[in-house]
């Protein structure tokens, strides 16, 4: 009886193998490899054909599924979304509201579409795109934000609730060095809040955030203070002696305590240290107190010049002042290395000359009228005996008061001033009338409520010098016919 051929599921078909026997191991390996390769090639061809010109399946932007959408279709979907989103941040019992406009947000639609389309299409084989989709297929919007506006909002939230930690430091109290311990604070994490808002902007959705302040440790603790404390103690233990013309000025520890400046500085490695420095301003402040005792202020020379003739009212005397900046430099550099003794020096202060210029008339009695300041002065024996505000002619309306040196040529009581002879339509009653040039004169003016203002320019008289009735009464009784009247600007 003949031997039956061996059958196997990897046996070649009868048309290819007469025996139908099991192929060799080598042939089976090649058969499997070729099969997998063919499946891989066919799968890539199918996936490439299905995703040609469209966004890869599984890709979404801000939760909007864009699978198999062309870029134009995706553009329509995304552009129809309202990007003006609201943000509500609640911290403790405080609530803060903002919108994307408050952060200066602008969305970049085209960049977003380019990123969405690139996922799955950037690799050499389409089938590998599924791995890329799985890794980064959930996209947010591409956007730009005004970092200053965003920081301003988050800073407002952070500063509204809680308190900052306080670093340990030193202070000098009545000459004694004291340690001020660190204190924990509690704050909202600003970086976390910023990250949440940025994610919400990218996801293009309204967001409600509830945050609780968390404890925040100080960056410089009491346990870190020993080095600064040692340096400050050494500086306070040193002596400073200031010598000037046989006198000594020695600041005590209380005064020197103000010279110490304590400052927290962050080093390159991120750690904080407490630096102990000397304050030049405070040292100079102490030197100013010394200067107040030894400086001599100059006495200025006073010169009066009247009508071109000079007379010395007071002779000038030079003063002196210690050189403070030079002494500050010596104290500052000397204290760094040990105790210091400084011989103060001074510099002369030259007096200045004060000149008082005046112009007057060589008369025992005269009247001065300044139209710029709208004021009248009565002089007797070179001294002002009376002064009053006045209202002169309306220069802007074409009725200026004449200027020059005149004399009172008449005095009358209780009369009417009629402007018709001069072409002006007025007829007013005055109690005191003292003309000094043609129809120009000094007189009272009961119809005016105020004098001395700059309203004279358009609202003044027709050229006369108006004054209150009491002032006119004094001038009338004081002045004589012939008293000079000097009118000027």
C-alpha positions in Angstrom: 0.0 0.0 0.0 1.5 3.4 -1.0 2.4 6.1 1.5 -0.2 8.9 1.9 1.1 12.4 1.2 1.4 14.6 4.4 -1.0 17.5 4.5 -0.3 20.8 6.3 -2.1 24.2 6.4 1.0 25.8 5.0 1.2 23.2 2.2 1.2 24.7 -1.2 -1.9 24.3 -3.3 -2.1 21.2 -5.5 -1.6 23.2 -8.6 1.8 24.4 -7.2 2.8 21.3 -5.4 2.2 17.8 -6.5 3.2 16.3 -3.2 1.3 18.8 -0.9 4.0 18.2 1.6 4.9 20.6 4.5 7.3 23.4 3.2 10.6 23.8 4.9 11.1 26.3 7.8 12.9 28.7 5.6 10.1 28.8 3.1 7.5 29.2 5.8 9.4 32.2 7.2 9.6 33.8 3.8 5.9 33.2 3.2 4.9 34.9 6.5 7.3 37.9 6.0 6.0 38.4 2.4 2.4 38.2 3.7 2.9 40.7 6.4 4.7 43.0 4.0 1.9 42.8 1.5 -0.7 43.5 4.2 1.4 46.5 5.4 1.8 47.9 1.8 -1.9 47.4 1.1 -2.9 49.0 4.4 -0.7 52.1 3.7 -2.2 52.4 0.3 -5.7 52.3 1.6 -5.0 54.7 4.5 -3.1 57.1 2.2 -6.0 57.1 -0.2 -8.6 57.7 2.5 -6.7 60.5 4.1 -5.5 62.2 1.0 -6.2 66.0 1.3 -8.2 65.6 4.5 -7.4 65.8 8.2 -6.4 62.4 9.8 -9.2 60.5 11.7 -9.1 61.2 15.5 -7.8 64.8 15.2 -9.8 67.4 17.0 -9.3 71.1 17.9 -10.8 72.5 21.1 -13.0 69.4 21.3 -14.3 69.8 17.7 -13.8 66.5 15.7 -12.2 67.3 12.4 -11.8 63.7 11.2 -11.7 63.4 7.4 -12.5 67.1 7.0 -10.7 69.1 4.3 -9.0 72.3 5.5 -11.9 74.4 4.0 -14.5 72.3 5.8 -12.5 72.5 9.1 -12.1 76.3 8.6 -15.9 76.7 8.3 -16.4 74.6 11.5 -13.8 76.6 13.6 -14.6 80.0 12.2 -18.3 79.6 13.2 -17.3 79.3 16.9 -17.6 82.4 19.2 -14.1 82.9 20.6 -15.1 85.5 23.2 -15.0 83.3 26.2 -15.6 84.1 29.9 -13.4 83.3 32.8 -14.5 83.3 36.4 -11.9 82.8 39.2 -13.1 82.3 42.7 -10.6 82.6 45.6 -12.1 82.4 49.1 -15.0 84.8 49.1 -13.8 86.9 46.2 -14.7 86.4 42.6 -12.8 87.8 39.6 -14.3 88.0 36.1 -12.5 88.4 32.8 -12.9 87.6 29.1 -10.5 86.8 26.3 -10.6 90.4 25.3 -9.3 91.4 28.7 -6.2 89.3 28.0 -5.7 90.7 24.5 -6.3 87.2 23.0 -6.3 86.7 19.2 -6.8 83.3 17.7 -4.7 82.2 14.7 -7.1 80.1 12.6 -4.7 79.3 9.8 -1.9 78.2 12.0 -4.4 76.0 13.9 -5.5 74.4 10.6 -1.9 73.8 9.5 -1.1 72.1 12.8 -4.3 69.9 12.6 -3.5 68.8 9.0 0.1 68.1 9.7 -0.8 65.4 12.3 -0.6 62.0 10.6 0.7 63.5 7.4 4.1 64.4 8.5 5.5 60.9 8.6 6.8 58.8 5.6 4.1 56.1 6.0 0.3 56.9 6.4 -0.2 54.0 8.9 2.2 55.5 11.3 -0.1 58.5 11.5 -2.3 56.7 13.9 0.5 56.6 16.4 1.0 60.4 16.0 -2.8 61.0 16.4 -2.8 59.0 19.6 0.1 61.0 20.9 -1.0 64.6 20.0 -4.2 64.5 18.1 -6.2 66.5 20.7 -5.2 70.1 19.8 -6.1 73.5 21.3 -6.4 76.7 19.3 -3.2 78.4 18.3 -3.4 81.9 19.9 -1.5 85.0 20.9 -2.0 86.7 24.3 -0.9 90.0 25.8 1.3 88.7 28.5 1.2 92.0 30.4 -2.6 91.9 30.5 -2.7 88.3 31.6 -0.1 88.9 34.3 -2.0 92.0 35.5 -5.1 89.9 36.0 -3.4 87.0 37.7 -1.4 89.4 39.9 -4.7 91.1 41.0 -6.2 87.7 41.9 -3.1 86.6 43.8 -2.7 89.9 45.7 -6.4 90.1 46.7 -6.4 87.1 49.0 -3.8 85.9 51.4 -0.4 87.4 52.3 3.2 87.1 51.2 5.7 85.2 53.4 8.1 87.4 55.4 11.8 86.5 55.3 13.8 86.5 58.5 15.8 89.6 58.9 17.6 91.8 61.4 16.9 95.2 62.9 18.7 97.5 65.4 16.5 98.7 68.2 18.1 101.3 70.6 21.5 100.0 69.6 20.7 96.3 70.1 20.7 93.9 67.2 17.5 91.9 67.1 16.4 89.0 64.9 13.0 89.3 63.2 11.8 85.8 62.6 10.4 84.5 59.3 6.7 84.2 58.8 4.8 81.8 56.5 2.4 83.3 54.0 -0.5 81.8 52.0 -1.1 82.7 48.4 -2.7 81.4 45.2 -0.1 79.8 42.9 0.2 82.4 40.2 1.9 80.0 37.8 -0.9 77.4 38.3 -3.6 80.1 37.7 -1.8 81.3 34.5 -1.5 77.7 33.2 -5.2 77.1 33.8 -6.2 80.2 32.0 -3.9 79.5 29.0 -5.3 76.0 28.7 -8.8 77.3 28.8 -7.9 79.9 26.1 -6.5 77.1 23.9 -9.6 74.9 24.5 -11.8 77.9 23.6 -14.3 77.4 26.4 -15.8 79.3 29.3 -14.0 78.4 32.5 -14.9 78.5 36.2 -11.9 78.1 38.5 -12.1 77.7 42.2 -8.7 78.1 44.0 -7.7 78.0 47.6 -4.6 79.8 48.9 -1.9 77.4 49.9 0.8 77.9 52.6 4.0 79.5 51.2 7.2 79.2 53.1 9.6 82.1 53.4 12.7 81.8 51.2 15.0 83.0 54.1 14.6 81.4 57.5 15.9 82.2 61.0 18.2 79.2 60.7 19.9 80.9 57.7 20.7 84.2 59.5 23.8 83.5 61.5 26.3 84.8 58.9 24.5 88.1 58.5 24.0 88.4 62.3 27.8 88.0 62.8 28.7 90.7 60.3 26.1 93.1 61.7 27.4 92.6 65.2 31.0 93.3 64.1 30.0 96.5 62.4 28.1 97.7 65.5 31.0 96.9 67.8 33.4 99.2 65.8 33.9 102.9 66.9 33.8 106.0 64.8 35.4 109.2 65.9 35.0 112.5 64.0 37.5 115.3 64.9 37.0 119.0 64.0 38.8 122.0 65.5 39.4 120.3 68.9 35.9 118.9 69.1 35.0 115.2 68.9 31.8 113.7 67.6 31.3 110.0 68.4 28.1 108.3 67.2 26.6 105.7 69.7 25.3 102.3 68.7 21.8 103.7 68.4 22.9 106.2 65.8 25.1 103.6 64.0 22.2 101.2 63.9 20.5 103.5 61.4 23.6 103.1 59.2 23.1 99.3 58.7 21.0 98.3 55.7 19.6 94.7 55.5 18.7 93.4 52.0 17.6 90.0 50.8 19.3 89.0 47.6 18.7 86.0 45.3 21.9 84.3 44.2 22.6 82.6 40.9 21.7 79.2 42.4 18.3 80.5 43.4 19.0 80.6 47.1 18.3 83.8 49.1 20.8 85.4 51.4 20.6 88.4 53.8 23.2 91.0 52.9 24.4 93.6 55.5 25.5 96.8 54.0 26.2 100.4 55.1 23.8 103.1 54.0 25.6 106.1 52.6 22.5 108.2 53.0 22.1 107.4 56.7 25.8 108.1 57.3 25.4 111.4 55.5 22.4 112.2 57.6 24.5 111.8 60.8 27.2 114.1 59.3 24.5 116.7 58.5 23.6 116.7 62.2 27.3 117.4 62.9 27.3 120.1 60.2 24.4 121.8 61.9 26.6 122.3 64.9 29.8 123.5 63.2 28.8 125.0 59.8 28.5 128.8 59.6 26.1 130.2 57.1 27.3 133.1 55.0 25.8 136.5 55.6 24.8 138.0 52.3 25.7 141.5 51.3 22.6 143.8 50.8 22.8 146.6 48.3 20.0 149.1 47.6 20.1 150.9 44.3 17.6 153.8 44.0 17.6 155.9 40.9 21.0 154.6 40.0 22.6 155.4 43.3 24.0 152.4 45.4 24.1 152.2 49.1 25.2 149.2 51.2 22.7 148.2 53.8 24.7 145.2 55.1 28.2 144.0 54.4 28.7 140.3 53.4 30.5 137.7 55.5 31.7 134.3 54.2 30.6 131.1 55.9 32.0 127.6 56.0 30.8 124.0 55.6 32.4 120.6 56.4 33.0 118.4 53.4 30.4 115.7 54.0 30.9 113.5 50.9 34.6 113.2 51.6 33.9 112.2 55.2 31.2 109.7 54.1 33.8 108.0 51.9 36.3 107.7 54.7 33.7 106.3 57.2 32.3 103.9 54.6 35.6 102.4 53.6 37.1 102.5 57.1 34.2 100.7 58.8 34.5 97.7 56.5 37.9 96.9 57.9 37.6 98.1 61.5 37.2 101.2 63.7 37.8 104.6 62.0 38.9 108.1 63.0 38.2 110.9 60.6 39.6 114.5 60.7 36.8 116.6 59.2 37.7 119.4 56.8 35.7 122.4 55.7 35.4 124.6 52.7 34.6 128.4 52.7 31.1 129.4 51.6 31.1 132.7 49.7 28.4 135.2 50.5 26.1 136.5 47.8 25.1 140.0 47.0 21.4 140.8 47.2 20.5 143.9 45.1 17.3 145.8 45.7 16.6 148.1 42.7 14.0 150.8 42.9 13.0 153.8 40.9 11.4 156.8 42.6 10.9 160.5 42.1 12.9 163.2 43.8 9.9 164.7 45.4 8.9 164.8 49.1 5.3 163.8 48.1 4.1 162.1 44.9 1.6 159.5 43.6 2.7 156.5 41.6 0.2 154.5 39.5 1.3 151.2 38.0 -1.2 150.2 35.2 0.2 146.6 34.9 -0.5 145.8 38.6 -3.5 148.1 38.8 -2.3 149.8 42.0 -1.6 153.3 43.4 1.0 154.3 46.0 1.3 157.5 47.9 4.9 158.4 48.8 6.0 160.9 51.4 9.7 161.4 52.2 10.6 158.3 50.1 8.2 156.0 52.1 4.9 154.6 51.1 2.2 156.1 53.3 -0.8 154.7 51.5 -1.6 152.1 48.8 -4.9 151.1 47.1 -6.1 149.0 44.2 -7.4 151.0 41.2 -9.2 150.4 37.9 -7.7 152.4 35.0 -8.8 153.0 31.4 -10.1 150.2 29.2 -7.1 149.8 27.0 -8.6 146.9 24.9 -11.7 149.0 24.2 -9.6 152.0 23.0 -9.7 154.1 26.2 -6.2 153.7 27.8 -5.0 155.9 30.7 -2.3 158.3 29.6 1.2 157.6 30.9 3.9 160.0 32.0 4.6 162.5 34.8 1.8 164.9 35.6 0.5 167.1 38.4 -2.9 167.4 40.1 -4.1 170.7 38.8 -7.5 170.9 40.6 -9.6 169.4 43.4 -13.4 169.3 43.5 -16.1 167.7 45.7 -19.5 166.4 44.7 -19.6 167.0 41.0 -20.8 165.2 37.8 -18.4 164.0 35.3 -19.8 164.6 31.8 -18.1 162.8 28.9 -20.0 164.6 26.1 -17.3 167.3 25.6 -14.8 164.5 24.8 -17.3 162.6 22.6 -18.3 160.0 25.2 -21.9 159.5 26.3 -21.8 159.4 30.1 -22.7 161.6 33.0 -21.8 160.2 36.5 -21.6 161.6 40.0 -18.4 161.4 42.1 -17.6 162.7 45.6 -13.9 163.3 44.9 -12.4 164.6 41.7 -8.7 165.3 41.1 -7.8 165.8 37.5 -4.1 165.5 36.5 -4.2 165.8 32.6 -7.0 167.2 30.5 -10.1 165.2 31.3 -8.1 162.4 33.0 -8.3 162.4 36.8 -8.4 160.4 40.1 -11.9 159.8 41.5 -14.2 157.4 43.4 -16.5 155.0 41.5 -19.4 153.7 43.5 -20.7 151.8 40.5 -17.8 149.4 40.7 -17.8 146.4 43.1 -14.1 145.5 42.7 -10.8 147.2 41.9 -7.3 146.0 41.1 -8.1 143.1 38.7 -7.1 142.6 35.1 -10.6 143.1 33.9 -9.7 146.8 33.4 -8.4 145.9 29.9 -11.9 145.7 28.5 -14.0 146.7 31.4 -12.1 149.7 32.7 -12.9 153.4 32.6 -12.8 155.9 29.8 -9.2 156.8 30.9 -9.7 158.0 34.5 -8.2 156.3 37.5 -11.1 154.8 39.5 -10.7 153.8 43.2 -12.8 153.0 46.2 -14.5 156.0 47.9 -12.4 155.6 51.1 -9.2 155.6 49.1 -10.3 158.7 47.1 -11.1 160.4 50.3 -7.6 159.8 51.7 -5.9 161.0 48.5 -8.1 164.1 48.3 -7.2 165.1 51.9 -3.5 164.1 51.6 -2.6 165.5 48.1 -2.2 169.1 47.3 -2.8 170.9 44.0 0.6 170.4 42.2 1.3 166.9 43.7 3.1 164.9 41.0 1.3 161.9 39.5 3.6 159.3 37.8 1.6 156.9 35.6 3.4 153.9 34.0 3.3 150.2 33.2 
